[in-house]
Amino acid sequence: MGRFWGEKYVSLESPIRCGDCFGGIPLYRLPATRDDEYGDIITWESDYKACDTLQMNCSTGERFGLSQLSKHDSSLAIRGREICNRITVTTGIPTYYYLLKSSGKGLKAEQARKCPSCKGEWLLQEPLHGLFNFQCDGCRLLSNIAWSVRSIG
């Protein structure tokens, strides 16, 4: 299935998850991504959490944090996607990067969204792990229906 890349707000788990069971994969179980260590992953994760905190606190830097988490071409996403690519190359297992989608204009508009990178179709028939509504295998991106328009229940 592959691996997923992303992080939840306030978590001590690895940012890398198994594509089959969605459990965290400890970094020591992966080949080192740079200089025989995991410094690039650890610093990326720290930056991701900082951006997530900014957007969750909804005050200072909210737009910046949200932009970094939700845009495929933000500096945070570019670094994360490069790490995903290195993991894919060293393990042979496709590794996907998660893009947050917090607000949208309605469910139909959300379902019509295209992959932000290649503009291709990426809506899944069924949400993956109950979280991801979008998956682009070519760009190795995942996303969700905007939290603001999701139906509850």
LINFEN-V226673 format. One record per helix or strand of 2 or more residues. SS is the DSSP state (H for helix, E for strand). FROM is the first residue (numbers start at 1). TO is the last residue. Records with the same first field share a line. If there is no record, write none. Layout:
# LINFEN-V226673
SS: FROM-TO ; FROM-TO
This chain:
# LINFEN-V226673
E: 3-5 ; 16-18 ; 95-99 ; 123-128 ; 132-136 ; 141-143
H: 27-29 ; 39-57 ; 62-70 ; 75-91 ; 107-111
